[in-house]
Each structure stands twice: as C-alpha cells, then as structure tokens.
Amino acid sequence: MYRTKTCGELRLANVGEVVTLAGWVQRSRKMGGMTFVDLRDRYGITQLVFNEERDAALCEQANRLGREFVIQVTGKVEERSSKNPKMDTGDVEILVEKLNVLNGALTPPFTIEDNTDGGDDLRMKYRYLDLRRTAVRKNLELRHKMAFEVRRYLSEQGFLEVETPVLVNSTPEGARDFVVPSRMNPGQFYALPQSPQTLKQLLMVSGFDRYFQIVKCFRDEDLRADRQPEFTQIDCEMSFVEQEDILEMFEGMSRHLFKVIKGIDLPKLPRMTWADAMKYYGSDKPDTRFGMLFVELMDVLKGYGFSVFDNAAYIGGICAKGAASYSRKQLDQLTEFVKKPQIGAKGLVYARVEADGTVKSSVDKFYSQEVLQKMKGAFAAEPGDLILILSGDDAMKTRKQLCELRLEMGSQLGLRDKSKYSCLWVIDFPMYEWSDEEQRLMAMHHPFTSPKPEDIPLLDTDPASVRANAYDMVINGVEVGGGSIRIHDAQLQQKIFEILGFTPEQAQKKFGFLMNAFKYGAPPHGGLAYGLDRFVSLFAELDSIRDCIAFPKNNQGRDVMLGAPGIIDDVQLDELQIKVDLKEK
C-alpha cells in the first residue's frame, strides 16, 4: 500500500506509531538544520520534519521538493513542540525516515490555497489543480452529502430512482435545445433534455407513482451566476396527489436537508401568491431576509404638477431604515445604478426623514410638507429613514426595476447575510405570459401545467387571467425548485395546446406520444424539480454555482480546460451529412 494513514487523521493518540503517508507537497520551509514540509491529500495536511543531523542525504532530498510534487514518506508520529490549532493534525508531526518521490510537478500557475491568486479564467483552465484547493473540495463534498441525503429521504418515502434517456426529441416552448445529429438518420436530430418532463409523466401513466432522479439537464441559454448550459436537477413526480400533498412532501425534504446538513430546524414555510410577490417585491423569487416592501404611491403623489409622476402608470417606493445619512454622491450612484441598460429606469426620486420628522426630498418644489408627510405615513417611515421612489409607464417593468434597487440597498446595508436563510413557497402563478417576440400567449411554466380547477371556465373567455396549479420554492431570493400539478385529461391538454397556438396536427406531431398515453388511463399527478447546483451553492454560501460543479463552463458557455465546444473535422461532418456554413455577423 502507498499509505497506511491519510494526511488528515493523525492525532496525539497516534504518537509513537510508524506510518506511511502519500500526497502532494503544499509548501516547504528550511529552518537551520531542519526542513519542514506540509503534505496534503483530500483529507487534510500533515507536517513532515526532516532533520539534517539525523540524515543529511534525506534532508537534502527534501530540500529539492517543489510545490505539488507527489511523494510518499514513512516515519514516526511525534508530538509537536509548537502546536498549530488551525490544523486538525496540528498537535503532531512526522519525523521522516524514508522519502520516495512518486512524481515531480511543474510550478502551478496559481497558488493551491484557499485564498488563491488565480483568476476565474485561469482556475477554470487548470480546473484539475483548482479542485485540489480545500475550499473547492469542500463544496463537492457538500454536494455529495446533499445528494446522498436526498436519495435517503426520497427512498424512505417510497420513491423509485428511474433513469430516463439523454437523447430525446426536440420540443417547442421553454429555452433553446441543444441538438445532436443522428448519423443513422441523416438530416434528423436528437435534442438533449431540458428536463425529463414528459418522460416522468409517462412513468406516472406506467404506474410508477413515486419517481425521482438526480439528472443532468441541458438548456442553450445565456449564462449568469446561477445558470450553466448543463445543470443537475432533483427531478420528482407523484401520482394521486394534489398540490398540498406535493408541498408537504418536499417541504419535508428541505427540512431534512437543512437539519442534517446545516443543523437548522426549518420552520413551516410561509406561502405567498405570485400576485403578492410581484406587488410587494417585484419578483417571483423574493428575497425575504429583509423588509423594504414596495409601497404604491399613485394616490399620494399624482396630480401635483410633477409630470414624471403625473404621467406614470405606476409609482412605487421602498423605505431603507436608517439610511438617511446617505450622501449626495451615494444617491447619485444609486441613480446611475437604476439607469443602467439592464435595469432601464429613467431616474430616481429620494426623500429623507429628518430628525424632527420633516421630510426633505429631491422634488420638494412640487410637493407641500403636508403631502410629503402623507407619503411618510404610507411607509410608516421614521426619522433617519431614506425613501427611494421609481415610476414608469409600465407597472410590471417598473416593479422589476424597483426590485433591483431593493436588492442593491439590501446588499449595501448588509441585510443579505448568506448564513441566514429565509424560505417560502410562491404559489398561484399565471398560466400564461404574453410574448412580444411571438405575439402570442406562452406557457409561463410548460404546456403540461394544469390550470386551477376554478379557473378552467376562463380558458374560453379570458385565458390571460387563468392561474396555474404551479409553485416554486424560493430561498434567499433564489428559485431552488419549482413544479406543478399536471394535466392528465387528454381533452383539457388539447385545449391548452390550442390556446398556445398549436394546430391539432402540430400537437400530435410534437406530443402525440403523451396524448396517446393519456388515453390509456392517466392518474392525477404532479411534481417538482429542484436545482441541485443552486441548492448546494446556497448551503455553501457561494455567489455562483460554478464552484459547486466539478468541471463548469465559463460565461461564454466554454470549457476552457477541454477546449469545448470545438471544430468537428470534415470526416465526421461527412458521416453526418452536415455542411457547416458560417456567416459573418
């Protein structure tokens, strides 16, 4: 064996034992006639000691070791005279008697430390080195533990883990598909699944009444901190259930994860309708770790000669407690923030509540103190508070801008503590949303989501107002899971396809396999999918999901380590009967 112990397990109880360790050289330092080497493996770090007086040749060999050399040592465990409380093995060291260099190493392009000097691009190019860092390794250990506990919980609840195909058919709606050409079927393509949605519904038709799968999914979308081209879902489906059954089941799973992984007793999750989430937070994934709920001011501020407000379709604001001390420079920076192209507001109005209770605003000349006091009352503002107001000609758009401002203020005021968790269910989503690009109603979730039973009559008269039997779990402003009760009636499903603009022939071509299956007795069913990457990143208190994925893509969707995507040679293209015609943009 290359080792009898790992570099993380030796303690005072092992003093006097002769052990063999193997790992990577973290660092070395020479002090007089002694050389100290920190040896690292997945389990920890152990200090090695080479004594020139005892064995000059061995000490000289140790002095030639470089960072990341792979070595094997044998020696006796001794108690350290100067202990290191920051290391689990800091009470002991190994007095080395034998050294075997298993492999040399080039000097790494960045330091293999928790606080490395490597930028994101460099670390992704040498990801196999980055994974040696303790901080990154712990993220993957956390991911393993969470996946293990998910399987434990669901297995105990009677769920079966069933694998579904990776090569499937392309379907409309949702994000863009990644497509794969078929050599055996020239001119035809598979798609990589955006989710196993229809397949898990077919499993319900098949009688597998409790299914789950920890599965790779693929979406050709623009990337951001919580999105990758390939990601992992905890995909679940149940038969003979209503919405309440699913919320209880998976709230229980979340409670299990919080308790086992974080030691947190999660209280019963509050529920918020989509309409209230948009009204008070401007987001269907509200961050409820802090207040600053929106207050609408149409009745308070319209009609006083300030044309920006008088002509607005929506006026709303937030109250930042204790932020009246913001300087003019800080307020100007907030104005520039909301005017960024990705946010799109035209400007920002602010008001301070002074120590004596009076209100001073950037639009004082239009409003009397009486009106400003009425505004202060609407926020229940107190001396020292700062009121920030946005307006616009589109209520939904302005609320989303105000949401960005609220989150920015929450960050600036230290209210978005990553170690604190605020969880909730958002329910009663709209069934449809209007697409300006397509000029038609689109499914807000997917075409198989069931409408609220009481809203079904509205499908004929006012489909835009129909609510879906859909729900999302939100933690700290992140959508970690979402799902719905599915349509299990073929006639209702056909009706939904008609509203979405599919002819019967188009619906049959795309989804005939599912609609035909429904004719053979489909049970009432519904499900939910969690984003494992997002869940892990929240527990690890990360800003991005990339560091809880072993080999992630960068913001351009590239794997700079593997060089993917890459050019396919002509022989492969000929076999696929594909010609590439690159047009200049």
SVG drawing of the C-alpha trace seen along z (x, -y; Angstrom):
<svg xmlns="http://www.w3.org/2000/svg" viewBox="-66 -75 90 77">
<polyline fill="none" stroke="black" stroke-width="0.4" points="0.0,0.0 1.1,-3.5 -0.2,-4.8 -1.3,-3.4 -2.9,-6.7 -4.3,-9.8 -2.9,-13.3 -6.0,-14.3 -6.4,-11.6 -3.3,-11.6 -3.8,-12.8 -1.9,-12.7 -3.2,-9.2 -1.0,-8.1 2.2,-9.4 4.9,-6.7 3.4,-4.9 5.3,-4.4 3.1,-5.4 3.3,-5.8 1.6,-8.9 1.3,-9.9 0.1,-13.1 1.1,-16.5 3.7,-19.0 1.7,-22.0 4.8,-24.0 8.2,-23.5 10.5,-25.7 14.0,-25.4 14.9,-26.5 18.5,-25.9 19.3,-22.2 15.6,-21.3 13.3,-21.2 9.5,-21.2 7.1,-20.0 3.3,-20.3 1.9,-17.2 -1.7,-17.4 -4.2,-14.9 -8.0,-15.1 -8.4,-14.5 -6.1,-17.2 -2.5,-18.4 0.3,-16.8 3.6,-18.4 6.7,-16.4 10.1,-17.0 13.5,-16.3 16.4,-16.5 19.8,-17.2 21.7,-15.9 19.9,-12.5 20.1,-12.0 21.8,-14.8 21.1,-13.0 17.4,-12.6 17.2,-16.3 19.0,-17.3 16.4,-15.2 13.6,-17.0 15.1,-20.4 14.7,-19.6 11.0,-19.1 8.8,-21.6 5.2,-22.6 2.7,-19.9 5.4,-17.1 3.7,-13.8 5.6,-12.0 5.4,-9.0 7.0,-9.2 7.5,-6.8 8.2,-8.0 7.3,-8.1 4.5,-10.2 5.7,-12.7 4.1,-15.4 4.8,-18.9 6.6,-21.3 4.8,-24.3 1.3,-23.2 -0.9,-24.7 -4.5,-25.0 -5.6,-25.9 -4.8,-22.4 -6.8,-19.3 -3.4,-17.5 -1.7,-20.5 -0.7,-18.6 1.6,-16.1 4.2,-15.8 6.1,-13.0 9.8,-12.6 10.6,-11.3 12.8,-8.2 12.1,-7.5 11.1,-9.7 10.0,-8.4 9.3,-11.0 6.4,-9.4 6.1,-12.3 7.6,-15.7 5.5,-18.7 5.8,-22.0 5.3,-25.1 1.5,-25.6 0.1,-28.7 -1.6,-29.8 -1.2,-29.0 -3.2,-26.0 -4.5,-27.8 -8.0,-28.8 -7.3,-32.4 -5.6,-31.8 -4.0,-34.3 -5.7,-32.7 -8.4,-34.5 -11.6,-32.7 -10.3,-32.0 -7.0,-30.7 -8.6,-28.5 -11.1,-27.1 -8.3,-26.3 -6.4,-24.4 -9.5,-23.1 -7.8,-19.9 -5.5,-22.0 -8.2,-24.2 -10.0,-21.2 -7.1,-20.5 -7.9,-23.6 -9.7,-22.8 -12.4,-25.3 -13.4,-23.9 -13.1,-20.3 -15.4,-21.0 -18.1,-22.3 -18.0,-19.0 -18.1,-17.1 -21.2,-19.1 -22.8,-18.3 -22.1,-14.6 -23.6,-14.7 -26.7,-16.6 -27.3,-14.2 -26.9,-11.3 -29.4,-12.7 -31.9,-13.4 -31.7,-9.8 -32.1,-8.7 -35.2,-10.9 -36.9,-10.0 -36.2,-6.3 -37.7,-6.3 -40.8,-8.0 -41.3,-5.2 -39.8,-6.9 -38.0,-4.9 -35.0,-6.3 -35.6,-5.7 -33.2,-6.9 -34.6,-8.5 -33.0,-8.9 -30.5,-11.7 -31.2,-11.6 -34.8,-12.7 -36.9,-14.7 -36.8,-18.5 -39.9,-20.2 -41.1,-23.8 -41.6,-26.3 -39.1,-26.9 -35.4,-27.5 -33.4,-26.6 -32.5,-22.9 -29.0,-21.6 -29.3,-19.3 -27.4,-16.2 -27.2,-15.0 -28.1,-11.3 -25.6,-9.6 -28.0,-6.7 -30.9,-9.0 -29.4,-11.7 -31.0,-15.1 -32.6,-14.2 -31.6,-15.4 -31.9,-14.3 -32.2,-17.0 -30.7,-16.9 -33.5,-17.1 -34.2,-20.5 -35.8,-18.3 -37.4,-14.8 -40.9,-16.4 -42.8,-14.3 -40.9,-11.1 -41.7,-11.4 -45.3,-11.9 -45.2,-8.7 -43.8,-7.0 -46.9,-8.1 -49.1,-6.6 -47.0,-3.5 -47.9,-3.2 -44.6,-4.3 -46.4,-6.5 -43.4,-8.0 -40.4,-8.7 -37.2,-10.7 -33.9,-11.1 -30.8,-13.2 -30.4,-14.0 -28.4,-16.2 -30.5,-18.7 -29.4,-21.0 -30.6,-24.4 -29.0,-26.7 -29.5,-29.9 -27.3,-33.0 -25.4,-32.3 -25.3,-34.0 -24.2,-33.2 -26.9,-30.7 -27.1,-29.2 -25.0,-26.7 -25.6,-25.1 -25.7,-21.7 -27.1,-21.5 -28.4,-19.0 -32.0,-18.6 -33.5,-16.6 -36.5,-15.6 -39.6,-14.2 -43.1,-13.2 -46.0,-11.7 -49.4,-10.2 -52.8,-10.6 -51.8,-13.8 -53.0,-17.4 -50.8,-20.5 -50.9,-20.3 -49.5,-16.8 -46.5,-17.8 -45.8,-20.9 -45.8,-18.9 -43.6,-16.1 -40.9,-18.4 -41.0,-20.9 -40.2,-17.8 -37.2,-17.0 -36.0,-20.6 -36.4,-20.4 -34.4,-17.2 -31.6,-18.8 -31.4,-21.9 -31.4,-19.8 -28.8,-17.2 -26.5,-19.4 -26.7,-22.8 -28.1,-21.9 -31.0,-24.2 -34.6,-23.5 -36.5,-24.9 -40.0,-26.3 -43.1,-25.7 -42.6,-27.6 -44.9,-30.6 -46.8,-30.8 -47.1,-33.9 -49.1,-34.2 -47.4,-35.3 -49.5,-38.4 -48.4,-39.5 -44.7,-38.6 -44.9,-40.9 -46.8,-43.6 -44.5,-43.8 -41.2,-42.6 -41.3,-43.0 -40.0,-39.4 -41.5,-35.9 -38.5,-34.9 -38.5,-37.4 -35.6,-37.7 -37.5,-37.9 -34.4,-38.1 -35.2,-41.8 -38.1,-44.2 -38.3,-47.2 -41.6,-46.0 -42.9,-48.1 -45.4,-50.9 -47.6,-52.1 -47.9,-55.9 -50.3,-56.6 -52.9,-58.1 -50.4,-60.1 -48.1,-61.7 -50.2,-62.1 -51.7,-65.4 -49.3,-67.9 -47.6,-69.2 -44.6,-66.8 -45.0,-65.5 -42.9,-62.4 -45.3,-61.2 -48.5,-62.7 -47.9,-60.7 -46.8,-57.5 -48.8,-54.2 -47.0,-53.2 -45.3,-55.0 -43.8,-52.9 -41.0,-53.1 -39.1,-51.5 -38.0,-52.7 -34.4,-52.0 -34.3,-52.1 -31.6,-54.3 -30.2,-55.2 -31.0,-59.0 -27.3,-59.6 -26.6,-58.7 -24.5,-61.4 -25.4,-63.1 -22.6,-61.2 -24.2,-57.9 -27.6,-58.9 -26.2,-59.9 -24.6,-56.5 -27.9,-54.8 -29.5,-56.9 -26.8,-55.7 -27.4,-52.2 -31.1,-52.2 -30.3,-53.9 -28.1,-51.0 -29.3,-49.5 -30.0,-46.1 -32.3,-47.9 -33.6,-50.7 -35.1,-53.2 -35.1,-56.9 -34.3,-58.3 -34.7,-58.1 -36.5,-60.3 -35.5,-60.3 -36.7,-61.7 -35.0,-61.9 -36.9,-61.8 -35.1,-64.4 -34.6,-64.1 -37.5,-66.4 -39.8,-64.3 -39.9,-66.6 -39.3,-65.2 -36.8,-66.6 -37.0,-65.3 -35.4,-65.8 -38.8,-67.1 -39.6,-69.5 -40.8,-72.3 -43.7,-70.2 -44.9,-68.9 -46.0,-70.5 -44.9,-69.2 -48.4,-68.0 -48.2,-65.7 -44.7,-64.6 -45.9,-63.7 -48.7,-61.7 -46.1,-59.8 -44.0,-59.3 -47.1,-57.8 -47.6,-55.4 -44.2,-53.9 -44.5,-54.2 -41.1,-55.9 -39.3,-57.3 -36.5,-59.9 -33.3,-58.6 -35.1,-56.7 -34.5,-57.1 -37.3,-56.7 -36.5,-55.8 -39.1,-56.1 -39.3,-54.9 -42.1,-55.5 -42.8,-54.4 -45.4,-53.8 -45.4,-50.0 -46.3,-48.8 -44.7,-45.4 -41.5,-46.7 -41.2,-49.4 -41.7,-46.9 -38.8,-44.8 -36.6,-47.9 -37.6,-48.7 -36.8,-45.1 -33.2,-45.6 -32.9,-48.8 -34.3,-47.0 -31.7,-44.2 -28.9,-46.7 -29.9,-48.5 -30.2,-45.3 -26.6,-44.5 -25.3,-47.9 -26.9,-47.9 -25.6,-44.3 -29.1,-42.8 -28.4,-39.8 -26.4,-37.7 -25.5,-34.4 -25.5,-32.5 -29.2,-33.4 -32.0,-31.5 -35.4,-32.7 -37.6,-30.2 -41.1,-30.3 -43.4,-28.9 -44.6,-31.1 -47.9,-29.8 -50.8,-30.7 -48.6,-31.7 -50.3,-32.9 -50.9,-30.1 -49.7,-32.3 -47.5,-35.2 -47.6,-37.4 -44.6,-37.2 -43.9,-40.3 -41.5,-38.4 -44.0,-35.6 -47.1,-37.9 -49.0,-35.2 -49.6,-33.7 -46.8,-31.4 -46.9,-28.9 -45.3,-30.5 -44.0,-27.1 -44.7,-24.5 -47.7,-23.3 -48.5,-20.4 -49.2,-22.6 -52.8,-22.3 -54.9,-25.4 -56.6,-26.0 -59.9,-24.0 -62.0,-27.0 -60.3,-29.0 -60.9,-26.4 -64.0,-28.2 -61.8,-31.3 -59.9,-29.3 -62.7,-30.2 -63.3,-33.8 -60.1,-35.2 -57.1,-32.8 -54.6,-35.5 -56.2,-35.7 -56.1,-31.9 -54.0,-30.8 -51.8,-27.7 -51.6,-25.0 -47.9,-25.8 -45.5,-26.5 -41.8,-27.5 -39.7,-27.1 -37.6,-30.2 -34.6,-30.6 -32.9,-33.9 -34.2,-35.3 -33.2,-32.2 -35.6,-29.8 -34.3,-26.4 -37.3,-24.3 -40.5,-24.5 -43.3,-22.4 -46.9,-22.0 -49.9,-19.7 -50.0,-18.3 -52.9,-17.9 -53.9,-14.3 -57.0,-14.7 -56.4,-14.5 -59.2,-16.9 -58.0,-19.6 -54.5,-19.1 -55.7,-19.6 -57.4,-22.8 -54.2,-24.1 -52.3,-23.4 -55.0,-25.3 -54.5,-28.4 -50.7,-28.1 -51.3,-28.2 -50.7,-24.6 -52.9,-23.0 -54.2,-19.5 -51.7,-18.2 -48.8,-20.1 -49.7,-19.0 -50.0,-15.4 -46.6,-15.6 -44.8,-17.0 -46.7,-15.5 -48.7,-12.7 -46.9,-10.1 -48.0,-11.8 -51.6,-12.5 -52.0,-8.9 -50.7,-7.6 -53.3,-9.6 -56.0,-7.7 -54.9,-4.5 -55.7,-5.8 -53.5,-8.6 -53.7,-9.2 -53.9,-12.7 -50.2,-13.6 -47.8,-16.4 -44.2,-17.0 -41.4,-19.3 -37.7,-19.7 -35.0,-21.2 -31.8,-22.7 -29.2,-20.7 -26.4,-23.2 -28.4,-26.1 -29.3,-24.3 -25.7,-23.4 -24.4,-26.9 -26.8,-28.3 -25.7,-25.9 -22.0,-26.6 -22.7,-30.4 -21.4,-30.9 -22.1,-33.7 -22.0,-31.4 -23.0,-27.8 -19.7,-27.2 -17.7,-26.3 -20.0,-23.5 -19.7,-21.9 -16.6,-19.8 -16.0,-21.0 -18.2,-24.0 -18.4,-26.2 -17.4,-29.9 -19.8,-32.8 -19.4,-32.1 -20.5,-28.5 -17.0,-27.3 -15.0,-24.6 -11.5,-26.3 -9.9,-23.2 -11.2,-20.8 -11.4,-23.4 -15.1,-22.7 -17.0,-23.4 -14.6,-22.8 -14.4,-22.2 -15.6,-18.9 -13.4,-17.6 -14.7,-17.1 -14.8,-13.3 -17.2,-13.4 -19.3,-16.1 -19.4,-13.9 -20.6,-10.9 -23.4,-13.0 -24.2,-14.5 -23.8,-18.0 -22.3,-21.1 -21.3,-24.0 -21.8,-27.4 -20.5,-30.1 -21.9,-33.5 -20.2,-36.7 -22.3,-38.7"/>
</svg>
